[in-house]
Amino acid sequence: MSDNTDRLWGARFKSGPAEAMANLSRSPIAYFRLTPYDVAGSKAHANGLHRVGLLNAEEAGKIIAALQGIDEDFVANRIEPVAADEDVHTFIERLLTERLGALGGKLRAGRSRNDQSANDMRLFLRDQARVLVVALLELQHALVAQAEQHTHTIAPGFTHLQQAQPIVFAHHLMAHAQAMHRDIQRLQDFDRRFNLSPLGAAAMAGSAIIKDLHSSAAEMGYAGPCENSIDAVASRDHVAEFLFIVSMLGVNVSRLAEEFCLWTSRQFNWVSLDDGYATGSSIMPQKKNPDIAELARGKSGRLIGTLTGILSVLKAQPLSYNRDLSEDKHAVIDSLDTIHLVLPAFAGMVNTMTVRKEELLRQAPMGFTLATEVADWLSVRGTPFKEAHEITGKLVQACEEARIGLEEATPAFLANVDARLTEDVRHALTLEAALAIRSGWNGTAPAQVTAQIERFKAQLSAQRQWALDYTGPRG
């Protein structure tokens, strides 16, 4: 390793670190993807040093130009870290001093790796929130595209994995889309909450040199600086919250994944997968397996584990900064890499699936899914619902014994169960009637589902615009 002067912290040490220490301390190569964000913070800091007179205009200009060159070279893969680069901060300072000589070393005044590291992660997460939203919107658009084709496709709805009431299949698909819509809202809420700059907190007590923190915050796209310098460098609840959102998204995807495993089974037979989004068996030639769904379901466990890991790291840490916090990068990068593997594959699977409408229609009335229509019909006509529920239960028992469906009950059969079950109840015992009557704002009536989809599409457009309008630094 190089001598102590090449490191950011070696001045008071007589010798360099042991090899084992250096190996443990050195950032994994994946962490260097934070380089563009460290460059952005360094540019803002250079301007801050210029404002207080530690850099003149020419010096600040040279440093900012060199930083811009480093950023461009990094993105183009013309430069890469070497073994002596302990972290992204060391990497950039080495390149600056190589390109600018002693001037490159002036940039270190008034800041610490503590506030740099905290700032890099915040900038990275704010950027990646938008990247994640754009990726998730592809899955949302796939769900909406399928839903638009099935606003009149009648299907059985389930509770407790038992057939419950008839619905339109679009309503079921949109239920999944609505859950993921909240994941996007969580990312937007996250961004509003952590739209504050840690830069200027220095090691933990604040910078003795840089006082105008609002200007540097604005340069990086923040609303302002963090209120407390200790909190700025020592807190990682923004990391935990981001990982929760990604984990929740993984859980929501896994719920849809489980349904695909059911829907594509021979027992359900609701959906057929495109050959490009399924796999076969190495021994059973007839198999067509929903591997994307199963892999996504498994990845959700990984995301939950990563969230649990970072919460364990944060638990009981004393203020202020501790090196344990460097685990935040591993957790975030692994979770992002994982979810970005899942989303495009899942979107493709949803977009190319074929829904077997006739099979859904055949199964829709099975399991006496129209029973609630009888109870509601009686209740509307003055029968207390408790009694209506009991009468309907008796009717279901009678139909089971006769091995007929509710819709097959004759007027005489109905009257034999209870005199209040007149022939008119038969008008309620159709799938179409059961759907049409549920015409409230969030109901499964085709017209309401169509309206829901239109509102949802407008929300998707607004969310995409939110992602595209970001003015902070991007990697």
N, C-alpha and C positions, 0 to 999 in steps of 0.2 A: 504494500500500500504506500501511497505518497506520504511525504512528511506532514507534520501536524499543520503547517500553514495552508495546506490544500483543503482542510476541513473547516467547517463553520464553527467548530467548538474546541479546537485542540490547543489553544494558546497556553493554558495553564498546565498541560500535561508534558512530562519529560519524554514520553515515548508514545508510539501509536498503539491502538487497541490490539489485543490478541486476535488471532485469526478467527477463533470461535466467536468472540464478541463481535467482530466486524461482520461475520456471516449472519448473526442474529439481528444485528442492527440495520443492515442494508435493506433497502426497499426492494421487494420483488419487482420484476420488470413491468408487470401489469400496472403498478402504481404510477409509472411515468406517463400514463395517458392523461394525467392531470397537468402535464406541461403547458398546454394552452391557457389553462386557468391561472397557473402560477405566473405566466407571462403577463396576463391581463392585470393581475394584482401588482406585478412589478412595474408595469407602465404607470398605473395610478400612483404608486409610491414614488416613482421618479418625478412625476409632476408635483407631488407633495413636497419633496425635497427642494424642488425648484422654487416653490412658493415661499419656503422659509429661508431660501438663500444658500442652502448647502450645495446646490448645483446651479450653475449659471445656465442661461438659455441654450448655449451651444452644447454644454455637457449633457443636459437633459435630453436635447434632441438626438445626440449621438447614442445615448443609452437606449432611448425608445426605438430608434432605428435598428440598433443591434438586437433588441428584444424582438422586434418584428421579424427580423431575419431569422432568428432562432426559431420562432414560431413557424415560419414558412418552411424552413429546412426540416423541422420535426415532422410536420404534416406530410412533407414530400419524402420522408424516410431517408433524408440525406445525412442526418446525424442520429446518434443513439448514445445512450449512457455507457460509461465504462465502469469497470469494477470499482474504481475509486469514488464514483458518484454514489454517495450514501443514500441520497434521496433526490427528489426533483429539484429542491432548492439548491443543493450542491451542484447538480448537473447544470442548471442555468447559470449559476455564478461562475463555474469553471469556463463555460463557453463565453460569458461576458468578458472575463479577464483575458481569455485567449484572443478575443477580437478587439478589446479596447484597452488592454493593459491595466494599469492601476485605476483608471477611471471606473472600470467594471466593479471594483471593490467598494466604491463609494455608495453603491445602492443599498448596502446592508444597514446603513445608519438608520436608527429610529424604528426598526422592526425586528421581529423575532421569527424563528421557525414556528413558534406556537401560533401566532396570529396568521402567518402565511398558510400553515397547514389547515387551520380552521376556515380561512377564506377560500382556499382552493376547493375544499369539499363543498362549501355552500354554493360556490359558483358552478361546480360540477353538477350538483344535485338539481339546481334550478334549471340548468340546461337539459339535463337528462330527464327531468319531469316532462319537458316538451317533447323530447324524442320518444319517450314512453307513450305519451298521449297519442302521437301520430301513429305509432305502431298499433296501439289498442284500437284506434279508430278504424283500422283496416278490418279487424274482427267485428267491430260494431256495424260497419257497413255491410259485411257479409251476412250478419244476422238480420239486418233490416231488409236486405235484398231477398232473403229467403222468406221473411215474414210477409213482404208485399205479395208474394206468390200464394200465400196460404191464409188470407183473411177470411176465406169461406171454406177452408179445409177443416171439416169437423173431426175432432179427436177426443179421446177420453182424457179427462183431467184426473190427477191423482192426489191423494193425501195418504200418508203412511204406506206409500207404494201400493195402495189399493185403489181401484177405479172409484172415482168419487162423483164427478159431474161432467157433462159434455162441455167442451170449449172449442174455440177455433185454434188451430195449431200455431197460427201467428201470435196469439196471445201468450202461449207458452214460450215461444222464442223470445218475445219481447220482455218477458220476465227476466230472462238471463241478461238481455241487453240493458235493462234498467239497473240491475245490480252493478254491472261494469261501468255504467254511466256514473254511479256514485264513486267508483274508484277514480275516475277522471276528476270529479268534483273534489275528492280528497287531495289530489295532486295540486289542484288550484288553491285549495285552502292552505295546504302545506307551503306553497310558494308565497302566499300573502303573509303567513306567519313568520317566515324566515327570510324575508326580503330586507335584511339588515346586514351591514358589513362588519365583520370582526376586525378588519384591517385597522391598525392604529391602537389595538389593545396591547401590542408588543408581547413581552413575555407573559405578563398578567396584570401589571399595574397601570398600563397605558403608556403611550410613547412620550418621552420627554422632548421630542423634536417635532413630530408631526402633530399639529393641534387642529387643523381644519379637516376633520374626518368626513364632514358632509360632502365636500367636493370630491374626495377620492371615492366615496361610496357612490355618488352619482355617476362618476366615470365608469364604474363597473356595472351599472344598471340597477343598483339597490335604491330603496326608498330613503335610506339613511344609515347611520352607524348603529351598532349595538349600544344599548344603554349602559352596560356594565362590563368593564374590561375583563374581570375575572370570569364572568359568565361567558363572555365571548370566546375565550380560549379553552375553557374547561368543559363546556356543555356539548353533548352530542345527541340531545333529544331530537334534533332535526334528522339525524341519521336513523335513530330508532323509529321515528315517525315515518320516514320515507320507506324503511324496510317493512314496517307494518303495512303500508299501502301496497307495496309490491306483494307481500305475503297474502293480503286480503284479495288482491287481484288473482293471485295463484289459486286461492281457495275457490273464488268464484268461477274461474276457468275449470277447476277440477270438478265442480258440481255439474257443469255442462258436459265435461268429459265422461263422467259417470253415466249421464243420460245417453250419450252416444254409445257407450258400451251396452246399455240395455236396448236402445232403439235398433241397433244393428244385429242384435241376436235373433236367432230363428224363432225364439219364443215371442218377441215383440214384432219383429219384421216390419218396422216402421220406416227405416231409412236404409238406403244403399249408398255405400261410399264409392267415390271415384277410385279407380285402380291406382292412380298416382298418390293417393292419400290412405292407402291400406297396405298391409303386408300379408304374406302367406306363411305356411308352416313348412319346416324342413323335412317333415315326415308325413304330414297329412295333406295331400294335394288339394282337397276340397276347401281348405280353410281360407277365409278372408278376414283378417284380424284388424280391429280398430286400434292399431299400435299408437297412433298419434294421441288419441284420447288417453290411453293407458300411460304413455310417457309423460303427458302433461299432468295427469293425476299424480304420478310419482314425483314430478318436479315440485309440486306444491309442498310436499314434505320437506324438500331441501330448502325452500324459501322460508318456511316456518322455522326450521332449524337454525338458519342464519340469523333470523330475527331474535330467536331465543339466545343465541350466542352473544350477540352484541348487547342485549339487555344484561346478560351475566357479566360482561366486561364492565358495563357502566355501574353495576350495583355496588354501592358503598365506596365509591371512589372519593377521596378527600379533594377539596379544592386546593390548588388550582389545576394546572395541567399535569397529567401523568402520561408516561409513554405508552401505557396500555391503550390509549386512545388511537394509536396508529392502526389498531385492528379495524377501525371504521372503514378504511379503504378496501380491505379484503372483503368485508361483509357486503359493501355496496357494489363493488365490481362483480363479485360472484353472483349476487342476486340479479343484477342487470343483465349479465351475460346469460343467465338461466332463463329469465323471462323473455329475452329477445330471441332465444331459440324456439320457445313455445309459441309465441303469438303468430308469426307468419305461417307456421305449419298448421296451426289451429284455424286461422282465417281461411286458408286454402281448403281445408277439409270441410268447413261449413259452407263455403261458397260453391263447392262442386258436389255436394250431397244431393241425392235424389230422394224425395219424400213419396212414399207409397200411399197416396190419398185414399184409394179404395180400401186398403187394409185399416187405415185409421177410422174410416167411416164405419166399417164392419164392426170394429171393436168399441166404438163410441157408446152404444147403449148397453154393452155387457156389464154385468155386475150391478144391474138395477140403478144405473147412473141417473135415471129420470125420477127417482123416488122423491127427491127434494121438491120436484115440481108438484107432486101430489100434496105434500105437506103445505107448501106455499099456497096452492090453490084453495085448500080448505081454510087456511088462516085468513086469506083475503075475504072469504065469504063468511067470516064471523066465528069460525071454530077456534077456540084458544089453541095456541101453537102446541102446548103440551099434549092436548088431545089429538091434534092433527098429526103430531109425531107418532103417537101410539097407533092411530088408525093406519097410517102409512106403513108402520112396521108390520102390522097384521097383514096388510095387503101384500107386502114383500114375502112374508112367510107363506101365504096362500099361493102366490105365484111360484115360489120355489117348489112347493109340494106338487103343484100342477105342471111344473116344468115348462112354464111359459114366461115371456117377458111382460113387463108392465103394459107395454103398448098393445099386447095381445089380449088383455083382459076385456071380456065382453061386459055390456051393461048389467046383465044378470050376475056375472061373477063379481063385479064391483059392489053391487047392492047387497050381495050376500055377505060381504066383509063388513060394510057399514052403510046404512041408508043414506048418509050424507055424500057418499061417493056416487054422484049421479053421472049420467052419460056424458055431460059436458066436460068432465075432467079429462076425457080422452083427447080433447083439443090441446091440452097442455102437455100431453105425453108424446111429443115429437121432438126430435133433436133441434129442428129449426126454431120451434117455439121456445125451447129452453134457452137457446142462444139469444133470440131476439128480445126476450123479456129482461135480460141483464144488460140494460142499455144505460146504466149509470156511468159516470165519468170514467171509472177504471174497470168497467165490466167487459165481458167477453163477446158482447154483441158485435158482429162484423163492422158495423158503422163506427162504433166506438174504438175498436182496435185500429181501424184505418185512420181515425183522427189521432189516436195515440202515436201511430207511426209518423204522421206528418209533423206533429209537435216534436217528436224525437229527432227527426232529420234536421230540423232547425237548430236544435240544441247541439247536434254533432257539428254543424257548420260553425257555430259560435266557438265550440271547443277547438276546432282546427285553427280558427283564426287566432285564438288565444295563444296557441303554440307557435304560430308563424310570426306573431307580432313581437316576440321577445327581442329586446334590444341589448341584453347582456352578452358577455363573451360566450362563444360556442367552441367546442372542441372539434 
